[in-house]
Amino acid sequence: MKKNKLTNRIVVSAIILLCVIVAVMVVCDRMVNHAAMDRLYDSVEDVPHRKVGLVLGTSPISTWNGRRNYYFDHRIKAAAALYKSGKVDWLVVSGGDYRNSENGYDEPVAMRDSLIKQDVDSLRIVLDYDGTRTLNSIAKMRDVYRQDSIIIISQEYHNERALYQAKHLGIDAIGYNAKTPGRRTSWWRNRGREVLARVKLFIDIARDLQPDIKESMVCGFTEPKLDLLSESHIQTEYGDLICLKPDMNQLAMDMVCCGIPSADNDSIVLAFAGAFTGSTSGTGHINIAGNHVSGGKIYRGYRCERNTGAFTWSPSAGPQFFYDDYQSAMEKAAKEGGMGFAQEMMIHHSKGVKTARNLGNKNVFRALCLDKESQLALYESLGIVTFGNFINALLSQGVKEALYTDMGQGWNYCFYRINADESSPKYLHNQPLPYASNFIILKIKCP
């Protein structure tokens, strides 16, 4: 008898628990639906104009069965229709790079390329690689792109949740519904997953879950001039140089750690290796020589005696070089939302300084410099020269500050674009090492 009572209690408890779970799912689902009322649009003609449209990411190929993903196709058509109708001026394509996973794609690039085929101007498309979660995509619109009024583009059920998230983050968002594919199996699968995602939405809000935004400096929504960077070849008695000179009135800088910038990302104007990198067994920030600033945060790296100087950049201070004592400069750059790294100083206040590297050392050398016009420039020797002759060549051009940037087989990877409309970059060197830890990138800055 006692055993039967215990069994009955377990069954009743299980039923009650199940009812509670179902009730929670229903309540969460209905709350999200209610919050989206009168903020969703199915007709392009009815949509109010907003400066920026956010296209939530998905792959062109289904991760479930490897077949064509019609959710992707319909989002692209919806976004293109809004742009061509003048309802949005810019489109942010937000997703992740999943090329190393099964049926995975570089989602932002796939969306951009598909939009271009729909006659959307490539200069009006911004690639966002932080869109691995809806929370990231929307928070980045507010915190990085500085937009408080947007159109979100996805299927209706996804838009509803995104609108709730946007409202919670203080963003005035509306949604334009892309067509939902007619296959019942895919609809039920995605709708069931969406119900669970809505429960997780409220759990995340209760936990005060913060967005994970790695790229803090991105393309802004201003009309770019075509010339973002100049390239020149210079002859000197100490060896020839190539000089890349970015227009810092249009560009911003950051240090990307733990990965290699994609040359397919045409919002990147210039990318090159920065700080020294340690052993191949190390990864991430601990594999970078010296304290450094990435995305407005300061990180501790390994100690390196060759780090005699540093470079920092922030939106307020611009590019700055430091010799010997630079730790306070790093902290300041972090507080100002900038970037910075330590390296071997070569020239300071227009004079050569003592270097740890032997002046007779032969290699292809590169340095981040402040030129005679006090403008930021990247110089590289055209071919193998001695380290001393490279420094003398820089001095002959009136360089005021020069900080070595990491070179050598694999680490000398560097690509750049002269104009904003160049989808294919040029390369100084096109073979990176797979475990390279850090790169300095320059991109069109936010307004």
C-alpha positions in Angstrom: 0.0 0.0 0.0 2.8 2.4 0.9 4.5 1.6 -2.3 1.4 2.4 -4.3 1.0 5.7 -2.5 4.6 6.7 -3.2 4.1 5.8 -6.9 0.9 7.9 -7.0 2.7 10.8 -5.5 5.5 10.6 -8.0 3.1 10.4 -10.9 1.1 13.4 -9.5 4.3 15.4 -8.9 5.4 14.6 -12.4 2.1 15.7 -13.9 2.1 18.9 -11.9 5.7 19.6 -12.9 4.8 19.0 -16.6 1.8 21.3 -16.3 4.0 24.0 -14.7 6.5 23.6 -17.5 3.8 23.8 -20.2 2.2 26.8 -18.5 5.5 28.6 -18.3 6.1 27.9 -22.0 2.6 29.2 -23.0 2.9 32.3 -20.8 6.4 33.2 -22.2 5.2 32.6 -25.8 2.0 34.7 -25.3 4.0 37.6 -23.7 6.3 37.8 -26.6 3.4 37.7 -29.1 1.6 40.4 -27.2 4.7 42.7 -27.1 5.0 42.5 -30.9 1.5 43.6 -31.6 1.2 46.5 -34.0 5.0 46.4 -34.6 5.1 43.8 -37.3 4.7 44.5 -41.0 4.0 42.2 -43.9 3.8 44.8 -46.7 6.7 46.9 -47.9 4.4 49.8 -48.6 3.3 50.0 -45.0 6.7 49.9 -43.4 7.9 53.3 -42.0 11.4 54.4 -43.1 14.3 53.7 -40.7 17.9 54.4 -41.4 19.1 50.9 -40.8 17.7 47.4 -41.3 19.1 44.5 -39.3 19.0 41.1 -41.1 19.2 38.3 -38.6 21.5 35.6 -39.8 21.0 32.1 -41.0 23.0 29.9 -43.4 22.0 29.4 -47.1 22.2 25.7 -46.6 20.2 24.0 -43.8 22.2 22.7 -40.9 19.7 19.9 -40.5 19.8 18.2 -43.9 22.3 20.1 -46.1 19.6 21.2 -48.4 18.8 24.7 -49.6 17.5 26.9 -46.7 14.5 28.9 -47.9 14.4 30.8 -44.6 17.7 32.4 -45.8 16.3 33.1 -49.3 13.2 34.8 -48.0 15.1 37.0 -45.6 17.4 38.2 -48.4 14.4 39.0 -50.6 12.7 40.9 -47.8 15.8 42.9 -47.0 16.4 43.7 -50.7 12.8 44.8 -51.1 13.1 47.2 -48.2 16.3 48.7 -49.5 15.1 49.1 -53.1 11.9 50.6 -51.9 13.8 53.2 -49.9 12.5 52.0 -46.6 16.1 51.5 -45.3 19.4 53.2 -46.2 21.7 50.6 -44.8 21.5 46.9 -44.1 23.5 45.2 -41.3 23.8 41.4 -42.0 24.4 39.8 -38.6 25.6 36.2 -38.2 28.6 34.0 -37.5 31.4 32.4 -39.3 30.6 28.6 -39.2 32.7 27.4 -42.1 34.5 24.9 -40.0 31.3 23.1 -39.0 29.1 20.7 -41.0 26.9 22.6 -43.5 28.4 25.8 -42.1 28.9 29.1 -43.9 30.3 32.5 -43.3 26.8 33.9 -42.8 27.5 37.6 -43.2 29.4 37.1 -46.4 26.8 34.7 -47.8 24.0 37.3 -47.0 26.0 40.1 -48.4 26.8 38.3 -51.7 23.1 37.3 -52.0 22.0 40.9 -51.4 24.4 42.1 -54.1 22.8 39.7 -56.6 19.5 41.4 -55.6 21.0 44.7 -56.8 21.7 46.1 -53.3 24.7 48.4 -53.3 27.6 46.6 -51.6 28.7 49.9 -49.9 25.4 49.9 -48.1 25.9 46.5 -46.5 27.6 46.2 -43.2 29.0 42.8 -42.0 28.5 41.9 -38.3 30.2 38.8 -37.1 28.9 39.0 -33.5 25.5 37.8 -34.5 25.8 34.3 -33.1 22.9 35.2 -30.8 19.9 37.5 -31.3 20.9 39.3 -28.1 24.3 40.1 -29.6 22.8 41.3 -32.9 20.4 43.7 -31.2 22.7 44.9 -28.4 25.4 45.7 -31.0 22.9 48.0 -32.9 22.6 50.1 -29.7 26.1 49.9 -28.2 28.3 49.8 -31.2 26.4 51.0 -34.3 24.7 53.7 -32.1 21.2 53.1 -33.5 18.1 53.4 -31.4 15.5 53.0 -34.1 15.8 50.0 -36.5 13.9 47.6 -38.7 14.5 43.9 -37.9 14.2 41.5 -40.8 13.4 37.8 -40.3 10.5 35.4 -40.2 7.5 36.5 -38.1 8.1 34.2 -35.1 11.8 35.2 -34.9 10.9 38.9 -35.3 8.5 38.7 -32.3 11.2 37.5 -30.0 13.7 40.0 -31.4 11.3 42.9 -30.9 10.8 41.9 -27.2 14.6 41.8 -26.8 14.9 45.2 -28.5 12.3 46.7 -26.2 14.1 45.3 -23.2 17.3 47.0 -24.4 15.6 50.3 -25.0 15.6 50.2 -28.8 12.6 51.5 -30.8 12.4 48.6 -33.3 9.8 47.4 -35.8 9.8 44.1 -37.7 9.4 43.3 -41.3 8.3 39.7 -41.8 10.1 37.7 -44.4 8.0 34.9 -45.9 7.9 31.6 -43.9 8.6 28.5 -46.0 5.7 26.2 -46.5 7.3 22.9 -45.5 5.4 21.8 -42.4 8.2 19.7 -41.0 10.6 22.7 -41.0 7.9 25.0 -39.7 7.1 22.8 -36.7 10.8 22.2 -35.9 11.6 25.9 -36.0 8.4 26.9 -34.2 9.1 24.4 -31.4 12.7 25.6 -31.1 11.3 29.2 -30.9 9.0 28.3 -28.0 12.1 27.1 -26.1 14.0 30.2 -27.2 11.3 32.4 -25.7 11.6 30.7 -22.3 15.4 31.1 -22.5 14.8 34.8 -23.3 13.1 35.4 -20.0 15.7 33.3 -18.1 18.4 35.4 -19.7 16.6 38.6 -18.8 16.2 37.4 -15.2 19.9 36.5 -15.0 20.8 39.9 -16.5 22.8 38.1 -19.2 25.1 40.5 -21.0 25.9 40.4 -24.8 29.2 38.9 -25.9 30.4 41.5 -28.4 34.0 40.9 -29.5 34.2 43.4 -32.3 33.8 46.8 -30.8 34.8 48.9 -33.8 32.8 48.6 -37.0 31.7 50.3 -40.1 29.5 53.3 -39.5 26.5 54.7 -41.5 28.1 57.6 -43.3 28.9 58.2 -46.9 32.5 57.1 -47.3 35.0 58.8 -49.6 36.4 56.4 -52.2 40.0 56.9 -51.1 40.6 55.4 -47.6 44.2 54.5 -48.0 47.1 55.6 -50.2 49.9 53.3 -51.4 53.3 54.6 -52.5 56.7 53.1 -53.4 59.8 55.0 -52.2 63.4 54.7 -53.3 66.1 55.4 -50.7 69.9 54.7 -50.6 69.2 52.3 -47.8 66.7 50.2 -49.7 63.2 50.7 -51.2 60.1 51.0 -49.1 56.3 50.6 -49.6 54.2 52.9 -47.6 50.5 52.4 -46.8 49.0 55.6 -45.4 45.4 55.4 -44.1 43.0 58.3 -43.9 42.4 58.3 -40.1 39.6 60.9 -40.5 37.5 58.1 -41.9 39.0 55.1 -40.1 39.2 53.6 -36.6 41.5 50.9 -35.2 41.3 47.8 -33.1 43.4 44.8 -32.1 41.8 41.5 -33.0 43.1 38.6 -30.9 42.5 34.9 -31.1 41.7 34.8 -34.8 42.7 35.9 -38.3 40.7 38.7 -39.9 38.9 37.5 -43.1 40.0 39.2 -46.3 36.4 38.6 -47.5 35.2 41.2 -44.9 35.4 44.3 -47.2 34.7 46.6 -44.3 38.3 46.0 -43.2 40.6 48.5 -45.0 43.9 47.3 -43.6 45.0 44.3 -41.4 48.5 43.4 -40.3 50.2 41.5 -37.5 51.0 43.6 -34.5 52.6 42.4 -31.2 55.0 39.5 -30.8 53.4 36.1 -30.6 54.7 33.3 -28.4 54.9 29.6 -28.9 52.6 27.6 -31.1 51.2 25.8 -28.1 49.7 28.9 -26.6 46.5 30.5 -27.6 44.6 33.8 -27.1 45.7 36.7 -25.0 48.3 34.8 -23.0 50.2 34.1 -26.2 50.7 37.8 -26.9 53.8 39.6 -25.7 53.0 42.2 -23.1 49.9 43.9 -21.8 47.6 44.9 -24.7 44.2 46.5 -25.3 41.6 45.0 -27.5 38.0 46.1 -27.9 38.5 48.7 -25.1 39.6 46.0 -22.6 43.1 45.5 -21.2 44.6 42.0 -21.2 47.8 40.6 -19.7 50.3 38.9 -22.0 53.6 37.2 -21.4 56.7 39.3 -20.5 59.0 40.2 -23.3 62.2 42.2 -23.0 62.0 43.4 -26.6 58.9 45.4 -25.8 60.6 48.8 -25.3 57.7 50.9 -26.7 54.0 50.9 -27.4 51.3 52.2 -29.7 47.8 53.1 -28.6 44.7 54.5 -30.4 41.4 55.7 -29.1 38.5 57.6 -30.7 39.3 60.7 -28.5 43.1 60.6 -28.5 43.9 59.2 -31.9 47.3 57.4 -32.6 50.0 57.8 -30.0 53.5 56.3 -29.6 55.3 55.7 -26.2 58.8 54.8 -25.3 59.9 53.0 -22.1 57.0 53.7 -19.7 53.7 52.9 -21.5 51.5 51.0 -19.0 49.5 54.1 -18.0 49.0 54.8 -21.7 47.5 51.3 -22.1 45.1 51.8 -19.2 44.1 55.2 -20.6 43.4 53.7 -24.1 41.2 51.0 -22.4 39.2 53.6 -20.5 38.7 55.5 -23.8 37.4 52.4 -25.7 40.5 52.0 -27.8 43.3 49.6 -28.5 47.1 49.3 -27.9 50.0 46.9 -28.0 53.7 46.9 -27.0 56.6 46.2 -29.4 60.2 47.1 -30.1 60.7 50.8 -30.5 62.9 51.8 -33.4 62.6 55.6 -33.7 61.4 58.0 -31.1 61.2 61.8 -31.4 62.8 61.6 -34.9 65.9 59.7 -33.6 66.9 56.1 -33.7 66.9 54.4 -30.3 68.8 51.4 -29.0 67.2 48.1 -30.1 67.4 44.6 -28.8 67.5 43.3 -32.3 70.9 43.3 -33.9 71.2 46.1 -36.6 72.9 43.6 -38.9 69.9 41.2 -38.8 68.5 40.6 -42.3 64.8 40.2 -43.1 61.8 41.9 -44.6 60.9 44.5 -42.0 57.7 46.4 -41.2 56.9 49.3 -38.8 53.9 51.3 -37.7 55.0 54.9 -37.9 54.2 58.6 -37.5 55.5 60.2 -40.6 57.0 63.7 -41.2 53.5 65.1 -41.4 52.6 63.5 -38.1 50.2 61.1 -40.0 49.9 57.4 -39.2 51.7 55.2 -41.8 52.7 51.6 -42.3 56.2 51.1 -43.9 57.7 47.9 -45.1 61.0 47.1 -46.8 60.7 46.0 -50.4 62.8 42.9 -50.1 65.4 41.7 -47.6 67.5 44.5 -45.9 69.4 44.8 -42.7 67.5 46.1 -39.7 69.9 49.1 -39.5 69.3 50.1 -43.1 65.5 49.8 -42.6 65.7 52.2 -39.7 67.9 54.6 -41.8 65.5 54.4 -44.7 62.7 55.4 -42.3 64.7 58.3 -40.9 65.5 59.5 -44.4 61.8 59.9 -45.0 61.4 62.1 -41.9 59.7 59.4 -39.8 59.1 60.7 -36.2 58.0 57.5 -34.5 58.5 53.9 -35.6 57.4 50.7 -33.7 58.2 47.3 -35.1 55.3 45.0 -36.0 55.6 41.2 -36.0 57.1 39.8 -39.1 58.4 36.4 -40.3 57.0 33.5 -42.2 53.3 33.4 -41.6 53.1 36.4 -39.3 53.8 38.9 -42.1 50.3 38.4 -43.4 48.8 41.8 -44.5 46.0 42.8 -46.7 44.6 46.2 -47.6 42.1 48.1 -49.8 42.7 51.4 -51.4 39.1 52.3 -52.1 35.8 51.6 -50.3 34.4 49.8 -53.3 37.2 47.2 -53.6 35.7 43.8 -52.7 39.0 42.0 -53.4 42.0 43.2 -51.3 45.6 43.6 -52.2 48.2 41.7 -50.2 51.7 42.5 -48.9 51.8 38.8 -47.9 48.9 36.4 -48.2 49.8 33.4 -46.1 49.0 33.7 -42.4 49.9 31.1 -39.8 46.8 29.2 -38.5 47.7 30.0 -34.8 48.6 33.7 -35.3 47.3 35.5 -32.2 46.8 39.1 -33.0 46.2 41.6 -35.8 45.7 45.3 -36.0 42.7 46.2 -38.2 41.5 49.5 -39.6 37.9 49.9 -40.6 35.5 52.7 -41.5 34.6 54.3 -38.2 31.3 55.0 -36.6 29.9 58.5 -37.0 
